[in-house]
Amino acid sequence: MAAFSELVFSGVQPTGNLHLGNYLGAIKRFVEMQERDAQCLYCVVDLHAITLWQDPEALKGQIREVTAAFLAAGIDPKRSIVFNQSQVPQHAELTWILNCVARLGWLNRMTQFKDKAGKDREAASIGLYDYPVLMAADILAYRATHVPVGEDQKQHLELTRNIAQKFNNDFSGSILAHGHGESFFPITEPLIGGPAARVMSLRDGSKKMSKSDPSDNSRINLTDDADTIAQKVRKAKTDPEALPSEVAGLAGRPEADNLVGIFAALRGITREEVLADYGGSQFSTFKPALVDLAVEKLAPIAGEMKRLVADPAHIDAVLAEGSERAEALAAPTLDAVKDIVGFVRRGPALRAV
C-alpha cells in the first residue's frame, strides 16, 4: 500500500436544528482534530441534504447556520478548510466514476436507505439510494486517510473502503503506469467517537437525539440560550436509583448512561472519571452539575452563532475561500482519475478558451 499524507475529512448536513448530538458526535471532535498534524477539511454537505426535498430559501439559511456552528465551536477556517460541497464540482463528477466502480449488491445492503425510505421505497429519490457513493466521492476526492464517524455512518465508510480497493485493483496497471505506485486511493480509516459519539434523547434514553422528535425538550439545540439549556437538562428523564460507582452499573439504565456520557463528553473525560466523582450520588446532585457544565460549554456557542448568522456576507466569504482551497486539492485528484480510467482530457490551452 502506498504512503499517503494524513488528511481528515468530514461533513455535516444542513438540514436544520443542529443539536447536542451533532456537536458532541461531530463538531466538537472537528475542533479537537485541528490539533493533529494533518490537513482537516470540514464540509457542509448540501448535495446530501437534497436527497430529501428542501425548501430552497430555508436551505440557504441552513447552510449558513451549519457554517456558523463550525466557526462558533472553534473551527479556524485558516487552519482547516471549511466549505460547502456544491461549490466544489469534483464531488459530483467523481461520484459518477465511482458509481461505475461500486456494485449494486453493495448498495442494496445499506441499512440507512432502508430506514429512510421506509415501506414506499419505489417513491424514494435515486439520490437517497446513491447517497453512500456520493459520500465515498466526498472522501476520496481528497484521498482522505481518516474520517470521524458515528454509528450510523460506519457502514457507509466501509463502502468507501470497498470502492477504493476495487478502483485500485481494477486499474492497478494504469495507476502504476501513471506514476502513482501500487494504489491511487487510500483505504480510509475511521476515527471512532468518544464517550458520547451517540447522544440519546433527553426524554427517552433508548432513542437517538433527533431534530425530528416532536418534543423540543428531547434535545438541546445549539441555538438554545442558557436558560433553555438549563431547563431542558433539569427536565431530562432519569430513574430513581443513585448513580453507580462503576460503568457496568449503567447497563439497563439508558437515561443515566446518556447523561453520564454527555457530562463526560462535555468535560473531555471518561465515564469512569465521571462516576469516580459522582458514583453514589442522586440525580438531585448530579443534574445541577450537568446544568452548570452544559451552560458553560454550549451557551457561548449559541451566542456566537447568533452573531455570525446575522452577518451572512462573512459566512459566504468563508465558504467561498474554503471552496477554492478545497477545489485546489480535489481538481488534481479528479484529473488523475480521468487519466487512470482512460479519458481524453482537454489541455491547459483549450481549457482557457
Salt bridges, closest charged atoms under 4 A:
GLU6 OE2 - ARG36 NH2 2.26
GLU6 OE2 - HIS146 ND1 3.80
GLU32 OE2 - LYS28 NZ 2.65
GLU35 OE2 - ARG79 NH2 3.34
GLU57 OE2 - LYS60 NZ 3.66
GLU93 OE2 - LYS338 NZ 2.73
ASP138 OD2 - HIS48 NE2 2.70
ASP138 OD1 - HIS91 ND1 2.74
GLU151 OE2 - LYS154 NZ 3.35
ASP152 OD2 - LYS208 NZ 3.05
GLU158 OE1 - ARG161 NE 3.67
ASP170 OD2 - LYS166 NZ 2.67
GLU189 OE2 - ARG161 NH1 3.47
ASP216 OD1 - ARG219 NH2 3.50
ASP216 OD2 - LYS232 NZ 2.84
ASP224 OD2 - LYS232 NZ 2.74
ASP239 OD1 - ARG253 NH2 2.71
ASP257 OD1 - ARG271 NE 3.12
GLU304 OE2 - ARG307 NH2 2.70
ASP316 OD1 - ARG64 NE 2.87
GLU321 OE2 - LYS78 NZ 3.21
ASP335 OD2 - ARG345 NH1 3.59
ASP335 OD2 - ARG351 NH1 3.68
ASP339 OD1 - ARG345 NE 2.91
